[in-house]
Amino acid sequence: MTSPPDRNISPQQAYDWLTSGEAILIDVREPDEFKAEHIAYALSLPLASVCDSFKQLQIPPTRKVIFQCLRGKRGEQACSIIHQNNDASCDIYNINGGIEEWKKAGLPVIGSGGAKFSIFRQVQMIVGTLVLLSTLLGFGGHYWGFTIAGILGAALAFAGLSGWCGLAFLLSQAPWNKKA
């Protein structure tokens, strides 16, 4: 599920197209990643909603569309989704290496970058580790570990259904997630 190799472009090529008005840039990272740091020209359209929302953008066929993410993989997935669904009447590209390569090329970004990991990723790391440890405790004879793993799973399901995550709220208040 990757884009054709000729659809990956360098950050400099993307910058040239964007500054000349030839292209539109779509950032497919999660909203908190976009909020922390993004390329000035980018529209935020998370990968999960690309399939449903791309046609609504009504991009002129004369404009190129460039997808971008952190390192390039989600951008490649977005290219593949659009190509597979025949949703594009224009040329679709992906920034090779994502915003990380964009910054390495010395190109401008908006935002400080905030925490090293987005709040979404911090939640995944914390809850994933707790589920792993509690499951191991369960298999080690401490059966209450399975209960803890179940509660954590229910909390994740609730967060996914409601859009509210208590752990994400707490992490957003942590000093390492505050902008200087």
C-alpha positions as CSV (number, residue, x, y, z in Angstrom):
1,M,0.0,0.0,0.0
2,T,2.6,2.5,-1.0
3,S,2.7,5.1,-3.7
4,P,4.6,4.5,-6.9
5,P,8.3,5.4,-6.5
6,D,8.0,8.3,-9.0
7,R,5.4,9.9,-6.7
8,N,7.9,10.6,-4.0
9,I,9.5,14.0,-4.3
10,S,12.2,15.8,-2.4
11,P,11.4,18.5,0.1
12,Q,13.1,21.1,-2.1
13,Q,10.9,20.1,-5.1
14,A,7.8,20.4,-2.9
15,Y,8.9,23.8,-1.6
16,D,9.5,25.0,-5.2
17,W,6.0,23.9,-6.3
18,L,4.4,25.3,-3.2
19,T,6.0,28.7,-3.5
20,S,5.2,29.0,-7.2
21,G,1.6,28.1,-6.5
22,E,1.7,24.9,-8.6
23,A,0.8,22.6,-5.7
24,I,-1.3,22.2,-2.6
25,L,0.2,20.6,0.5
26,I,-1.9,18.2,2.7
27,D,-0.5,17.2,6.1
28,V,-2.0,13.7,7.0
29,R,-0.7,13.6,10.6
30,E,-2.9,13.7,13.6
31,P,-4.3,17.2,14.6
32,D,-2.0,17.4,17.7
33,E,1.0,16.7,15.6
34,F,0.0,19.4,13.1
35,K,-0.7,21.9,15.9
36,A,2.7,21.3,17.5
37,E,4.6,21.9,14.2
38,H,3.7,22.1,10.6
39,I,4.8,23.4,7.2
40,A,3.3,26.9,6.6
41,Y,1.6,25.9,3.3
42,A,-0.1,22.8,4.7
43,L,-3.8,21.9,5.2
44,S,-4.5,19.5,7.9
45,L,-6.4,16.3,6.8
46,P,-5.6,13.3,9.0
47,L,-5.0,10.1,7.2
48,A,-8.1,8.5,8.7
49,S,-10.3,11.0,7.0
50,V,-8.5,11.3,3.6
51,C,-10.8,8.8,1.9
52,D,-13.9,10.7,3.0
53,S,-12.7,14.3,2.7
54,F,-10.4,14.5,-0.3
55,K,-13.1,15.0,-2.9
56,Q,-14.7,17.8,-0.8
57,L,-11.6,19.9,-1.2
58,Q,-12.4,20.4,-4.9
59,I,-8.8,20.8,-6.0
60,P,-8.4,22.1,-9.5
61,P,-7.0,19.5,-11.9
62,T,-4.2,22.0,-12.8
63,R,-2.8,21.9,-9.3
64,K,-0.5,19.2,-8.0
65,V,-1.3,17.7,-4.6
66,I,1.5,16.9,-2.2
67,F,0.9,14.7,0.9
68,Q,3.2,15.0,3.9
69,C,3.5,13.3,7.3
70,L,6.3,12.9,9.8
71,R,8.6,10.5,7.9
72,G,6.8,9.8,4.7
73,K,4.9,6.5,5.3
74,R,1.5,8.0,6.0
75,G,1.9,10.3,3.0
76,E,2.6,7.2,0.9
77,Q,-0.6,5.6,2.3
78,A,-2.6,8.7,1.5
79,C,-1.3,8.6,-2.1
80,S,-2.3,5.0,-2.4
81,I,-5.7,5.6,-1.0
82,I,-6.4,8.4,-3.4
83,H,-5.1,6.4,-6.4
84,Q,-7.0,3.3,-5.4
85,N,-10.2,5.2,-5.1
86,N,-9.6,7.2,-8.3
87,D,-10.4,10.3,-6.2
88,A,-7.9,12.6,-7.9
89,S,-8.2,14.4,-11.2
90,C,-4.7,15.9,-10.5
91,D,-1.2,14.6,-10.0
92,I,-0.5,13.3,-6.5
93,Y,2.9,13.3,-4.8
94,N,4.4,12.5,-1.4
95,I,7.3,14.3,0.3
96,N,10.0,11.7,0.7
97,G,11.0,11.7,4.4
98,G,8.1,13.9,5.5
99,I,8.5,17.0,7.7
100,E,11.6,15.5,9.2
101,E,13.4,15.7,5.8
102,W,11.8,19.1,5.2
103,K,13.5,20.4,8.3
104,K,16.8,18.7,7.6
105,A,16.7,20.6,4.2
106,G,16.5,23.8,6.2
107,L,13.0,24.6,5.0
108,P,10.7,26.7,7.3
109,V,8.1,25.2,9.7
110,I,5.6,26.8,12.0
111,G,5.6,25.9,15.7
112,S,8.2,24.9,18.1
113,G,7.8,21.2,17.7
114,G,6.6,21.0,21.3
115,A,7.3,17.6,22.9
116,K,9.5,15.1,21.1
117,F,6.4,12.8,20.9
118,S,2.8,14.0,20.2
119,I,0.3,13.6,23.0
120,F,-1.4,10.9,20.9
121,R,1.8,8.9,20.8
122,Q,2.5,9.5,24.5
123,V,-0.9,8.0,25.3
124,Q,-0.2,5.0,23.1
125,M,3.2,4.4,24.7
126,I,1.9,4.7,28.3
127,V,-1.3,2.6,27.8
128,G,0.5,0.1,25.7
129,T,3.2,-0.4,28.3
130,L,0.6,-0.7,31.1
131,V,-1.5,-3.2,29.1
132,L,1.7,-5.3,28.5
133,L,2.8,-5.2,32.1
134,S,-0.6,-6.0,33.5
135,T,-1.1,-8.9,31.0
136,L,2.3,-10.3,32.0
137,L,1.3,-10.0,35.7
138,G,-1.9,-11.9,34.8
139,F,0.0,-14.7,33.2
140,G,2.4,-14.6,36.2
141,G,-0.4,-15.7,38.5
142,H,-1.7,-12.2,39.5
143,Y,-5.0,-12.5,37.8
144,W,-6.0,-9.0,38.7
145,G,-3.5,-8.0,36.0
146,F,-6.0,-9.1,33.4
147,T,-8.6,-6.9,35.0
148,I,-6.4,-3.9,34.7
149,A,-5.7,-4.7,31.1
150,G,-9.4,-4.9,30.5
151,I,-10.0,-1.6,32.2
152,L,-7.3,0.1,30.1
153,G,-8.9,-1.4,26.9
154,A,-12.3,-0.1,27.9
155,A,-10.8,3.3,28.5
156,L,-9.2,3.3,25.0
157,A,-12.5,2.3,23.5
158,F,-14.3,5.1,25.3
159,A,-11.7,7.6,24.2
160,G,-12.1,6.4,20.6
161,L,-15.9,6.6,20.7
162,S,-16.2,9.9,22.6
163,G,-13.2,11.8,21.4
164,W,-12.2,12.6,25.0
165,C,-9.2,11.0,26.7
166,G,-8.4,11.8,30.3
167,L,-4.8,10.7,29.9
168,A,-4.4,12.9,26.9
169,F,-5.8,15.8,28.9
170,L,-3.4,15.2,31.8
171,L,-0.5,14.8,29.4
172,S,-1.4,18.1,27.8
173,Q,-0.8,19.8,31.2
174,A,2.6,18.2,31.7
175,P,5.6,20.6,31.6
176,W,7.3,18.8,28.7
177,N,4.2,19.3,26.5
178,K,4.0,23.1,27.2
179,K,5.5,25.4,24.6
180,A,8.3,27.6,25.9
